[in-house]
Amino acid sequence: MSKLRVVDSKGEETVLEAQAGQTLMEVMRNNGVDDLQALCGGACSCATCHVWVDPAFMGKLPEMGSQENDMLDCAEGRRENSRLSCQLRMTDVLDGIRVTVAPV
């Protein structure tokens, strides 16, 4: 199991266990991260699973697709380290990744 570190709107960090292949959104939703809405359920058709990824992990992520980029254009608070958590799958390389749930 890998670790996913999630920072919520209060600045509190929670460490979650994640299996390889799960999306970050699934891990957070299944573990009751209240700040994450994930309204489309992972279909990349909204931006309610928007997270800010710790810059130390940005180079380890897969390239962003055009659909994700388009959805993030609609997101509040987009930054250089913005990603949709439904588009990121846990791997051993991402063990310990830290994300902050962006405001919706």
SULQUI-V50264 format. One record per residue. N is the residue number from 1. RES is the residue in three letters. PSI is psi in radians with two decimals (* if undefined). OMEGA is omega in whole degrees, 0 to 359 (999 if undefined). Layout:
BEGIN
n=<N/N>
res=<RES/RES>
psi=<PSI/PSI>
omega=<OMEGA/OMEGA>
END
This chain:
BEGIN
n=<1/2/3/4/5/6/7/8/9/10/11/12/13/14/15/16/17/18/19/20/21/22/23/24/25/26/27/28/29/30/31/32/33/34/35/36/37/38/39/40/41/42/43/44/45/46/47/48/49/50/51/52/53/54/55/56/57/58/59/60/61/62/63/64/65/66/67/68/69/70/71/72/73/74/75/76/77/78/79/80/81/82/83/84/85/86/87/88/89/90/91/92/93/94/95/96/97/98/99/100/101/102/103/104>
res=<MET/SER/LYS/LEU/ARG/VAL/VAL/ASP/SER/LYS/GLY/GLU/GLU/THR/VAL/LEU/GLU/ALA/GLN/ALA/GLY/GLN/THR/LEU/MET/GLU/VAL/MET/ARG/ASN/ASN/GLY/VAL/ASP/ASP/LEU/GLN/ALA/LEU/CYS/GLY/GLY/ALA/CYS/SER/CYS/ALA/THR/CYS/HIS/VAL/TRP/VAL/ASP/PRO/ALA/PHE/MET/GLY/LYS/LEU/PRO/GLU/MET/GLY/SER/GLN/GLU/ASN/ASP/MET/LEU/ASP/CYS/ALA/GLU/GLY/ARG/ARG/GLU/ASN/SER/ARG/LEU/SER/CYS/GLN/LEU/ARG/MET/THR/ASP/VAL/LEU/ASP/GLY/ILE/ARG/VAL/THR/VAL/ALA/PRO/VAL>
psi=<2.51/2.86/2.39/2.13/2.16/2.24/2.22/-3.07/-0.33/-0.05/0.13/2.37/2.34/2.42/2.17/2.63/2.41/2.44/2.57/2.38/-0.39/2.54/2.72/-0.66/-0.79/-0.76/-0.81/-0.78/-0.77/-0.29/0.25/0.56/1.82/-0.57/-0.34/2.02/-0.81/0.92/-0.59/-0.04/0.28/0.25/0.03/0.72/0.27/-3.10/0.49/0.12/0.43/2.27/2.74/2.12/2.40/2.24/-0.49/-0.34/-0.11/-0.70/-0.17/-0.10/2.67/2.74/2.53/2.34/2.89/-0.62/-0.77/-0.75/-0.76/-0.73/-0.68/-0.45/-0.42/-0.11/2.51/2.38/0.54/2.41/3.06/-0.51/0.34/2.41/2.81/2.18/-0.33/-0.23/0.06/2.08/2.42/2.41/2.95/-0.58/-0.52/0.11/2.17/0.06/2.48/2.21/2.64/2.24/2.13/2.64/2.58/*>
omega=<176/180/173/179/185/176/182/184/178/182/180/181/177/177/181/175/183/176/176/179/176/173/177/179/180/181/181/180/182/180/171/176/188/183/183/182/178/187/182/176/176/182/181/179/173/179/184/172/181/176/171/183/175/182/180/182/185/181/181/183/173/179/179/176/183/180/177/179/179/179/179/175/179/185/174/173/178/179/177/182/178/173/172/184/177/182/181/179/179/174/176/180/182/179/179/181/180/177/175/179/181/178/179/999>
END
